[in-house]
């Protein structure tokens, strides 16, 4: 697992395409993450609210390869 900055927002997209076992494992590994599906409009308000909470904070972006989970 990559090192995650203390003040961060992790978002997983396309959760409507993931099987329930994988989703449960990722939710356990990243309990503070936001899980979204743009097509299903799932989690978008949560993502918006969490993003606004961080907007005044300095943010360091990290890149995680798509298939690293």
PyMOL commands that set and color helices and strands:
alter all, ss='L'
color gray80, all
select helices_A, chain A and resi 15-17+20-29+44-54
alter helices_A, ss='H'
color red, helices_A
select strands_A, chain A and resi 11-12+34-35
alter strands_A, ss='S'
color yellow, strands_A
deselect
rebuild
show_as cartoon
